[in-house]
Amino acid sequence: MIDPGDAPSGAKAAWGKIIAYCLLTALLCLPGYYLGVHRMGFAPRQASAVLMWGPALAALIVRLVSERSLVGIGFGPGRPVWLLIALLLPFAYGLPPYLLAWASGLGAFVPARWGEVLPYGLHVTGALPALGLIFTVGFLDKISRAVGEEIGWRGLLVPELLKVTSFRNTALISGVIWTLWHVPLILFSDYRAAGTPVAFQLGCFALMIVSSSFLYAWLRQRSGSVWPAAVLHAAHNLLVQSVLDQATQDRGGAFYLTTEFGLGIALCTVLVAWLILGQAPRRLAHLLPLGARQV
């Protein structure tokens, strides 16, 4: 048991790690931001890898300095069911806006463009073979970078926040921090949609990120592992950026509904998070305590 007298010192230590992590992440991500804007001969995939592994490096440093151990990051695999749920969630909130855009005529479905986004210079003929490579090689490519972010956001930040505040506040705070981390890219690089106001894109993106943070924190707490969050992150990037965005040709207004910067995915993410968590707040009481499974 924990001595109640130890609670203030435990909270102080957790806040110290949270603040140190945020400051160190900002510092270590500066090279990634620079490459994201200026490239300097780096491919977009390489530039994003430098940026996305900044949160992981910060988390590992903070954990090793403060505890001299990586226990608690969540490197254990957890139960496979959580990986499956993580893999399917992007289809639940990501697919409906695109189906609506295609059906309404706001956008055209052009699967031939899948062949243009194959990683590592791969080339195939036909939309289905291209889609097969996207879902296999492309997924491995995406998760190799997504896990860098998730070691930071859900490996360290979320567990430490849960020590000092509620699940709801943890999801909100981590979501706001995660949103702010993306803002320099949206403002100064080509990480945005075409044809819609930047202020609109920032608002929709923030709503999507903050609402999805409830799903990420839920997966992290229920599974006791960082891997479901990494799978969700990679599956989201793969489905939205490499599959749905590439297969959508704007016919006038599609980008107000689709992409990570459109209202459709933002609202669908809110709905899915509400259906899973908001409908029955008592479910949160049944979540496995984070401290019961430190892996």
C-alpha positions, 0 to 999 in steps of 0.5 A: 500500500501507499502511505498517504503521507507519500502522496504529495511527494509522489505528485511532485515527482510526477509533475517534475517528470511531466515538465522535464519531458515537455521541455526536453521534447521541445528541445529534441524536436527542433532538428525535426521541425527544421527538416520538416520545413527546409528538408535540407536534402532529406526525404519527407519520410526521413524528416518526419522520422527525426521529428517523431522520434524526438518524444521517444528520446525525451521520454527515455532520458527522463525515465532513465534519469529519474528512475534508472529504469524503463519499467512503466513505459509499456514495452510489453505487448499486452493482449492481442485484442487491444492491438486488433481494436487499435487497428480497426478504430481508424476505419470507424472514424476515418472511412465515413467522411470519405464515403460521404464525400465520394457519394455526394460528389464533393470528391471523386474516388481515384484508386489509381493514385495508390501507386504513387505513395508506395514507400521505398521506391516500390512500383506495381501495376494496378490499384489492388496490388498497390493497396496490398503493399500499402497495407503491408510494407506501408504499415511497417513504414508508418509504425516505425515512426509512430512508435517514436511518438507513442513512447513519449505521449502514451509511454511517459506523459499519459502514465505520469498524468494519471498519477496526478489527475483524472482520466478525463484531464489526462486525455485533455492535457495530453491531447492539447500538448500533442496538438501544440506539438503539431502546430509548427508543422501546420503553420510553416511546412506543407503538412496541411490540406489545400483549399481551406483556411488555415484557421479552419484546418487548425480548429478541425485538427485540434478537435480530432487530436484532442478527442482521439487522445481519449482513445489513445489514453483508454487503450494505454490504460486498458492494455498496460502497453504502449503498442496498441497506441502505436498501432492506432497511430500507424493505422490512422496515418496509413488509412487517412494519409496513404489510402483515403487522401490519395484516393480522393480527388477534390471536385469542390469542397471535399477538403472541408469534409475529409483529411485530418484537417477537415470537419468530417474526421474531427466529428467522427472521432468525437462520436467514436470516442463518445460511444466508447467512453462517454456513454458509460462513464462507469466503464472508467472505474473498471479500467485496469489500474495503470500501476497494476501492470507495469511493463 
